[in-house]
Amino acid sequence: QVQLVESGGGLVQPGGSLRLSCAASVNIFSINAMRWFRQAPGKQRELVASATTGGIMYYADSVRGRFTISRDNARKTVYLQMNSLKPEDTAVYYCNAFYIGSAGSREYWGQGTQVTVSS
């Protein structure tokens, strides 16, 4: 079982920055992909960024060039640096761990952290 705890959300003005953190209860070195999703009111949850154990990064078109995902295996933590924030980035942000083991794949979710971009 993997527990994930997000932090770092809050209220920020347009153009501002926030850094989200996701602390895992286990070593994340062997977790195939650590991902950030977000869900805005009335919308489906969407993948924002992903970082694999092999160092492959993925970003949604809407955040590429503004957001950066990083993994700190020693601290068992994943970060999402968000710059040049826009009102449309307002959402609950969720950390996700995707693991492929001998019994198949599993996913674990954090409880989410609210990000509000508003003047």
N, C-alpha and C positions, 0 to 999 in steps of 0.2 A: 504494500500500500504506500502510495506517495501522497504526502500532504503538501499543498502549495499555498503560500500566503503572500498576497500582493500588498504593496504599499506605495505611497508616493503620489496618489491622485489628489485632486483638489481643483480649485477655481483659479483660472489664469486668463489674462487678457489676450486677445488676438495678437499673434506675433511673438508671444512668450514661449517659455520652455518648461518642461517637466521631465523628471526621470522616474519611471516606474521600476520597482524592484519586485522580484518574485523569489522568495526563499523556499527552498525545497527541504523536505525532511530527510532526504536520502542523497547520496552522492549522485550528481547528475551526469557524470562522465559517460555512463553507459546508456543514458536515455537518448534514443535515436534523434528526436527533435524536440526542442523547446520552442514553444510558439506563443504569440500574443494574438488574441482575438478581441474584437470589440462588438458591442451591440448598442445601437442607438434606439431610442423609443420608437416603437412601431416598425422597426426594421429587423431583418435577420442578422444573426451573428455572423461576422465576417472575419476572415483571417487577415491580420495586419502584417505580421512579420514572423519569420521562422529561422531557426539556426540549428543545423544538424551537427552531429558529432564530427563529421568530416569537414566542417567549416563552410558548408554551403549555406548561403543566406538567401532568403526570399523576402520581397517586400511587395505589398499591394501597390498598384499604380498610384493610388491616391496619396500614399505617404512616402513613396520612394524619393530620396534626396532630402527628406526632412526628418525621418525617423531612423534610428540605428539600434539594432538588437545586438546584444553581446552576452556571452556566457562566461561566468567565472566559476570554473569547476571547483577550485579550492574553497570558495565560499558557498558553494551549492546554491548559487544565485544567478538569475537571469535578469538583465536590465533592458528597458526600452527607453532610449533617449529620444525625446520628442521636441523638436525645434520648429519654429515658425508655425505655431499652432493656429488653426483656423476654427471658426465656430462649428464647422461640419465635423470636426474631430471629437466633438462632445459625445460621450458614450460611457458605458461601463466597460472597462478593460479587464479581460480575463487571461490569466496565465494557463497554459496547457502543456502537459508533458505527454509525449507520444512515445511509447516503448514497444519494441518488438522482441518478444522472448520465445522460448521453446513452446509455450502454450498458445502462442498467437500474439496479436497486438492488443495493447491496452492504452487507454487515455485517462488522464487525471486532470481535474480542473481546480482552480482556486475559486475563492468566493467573489472575486471581482473588486475593482476599485473605480470609483466615479471620477471621471475627468470632465470638467465643464470649462469651455472656452467662451468667454463672454466679456463684453466691456461694461 
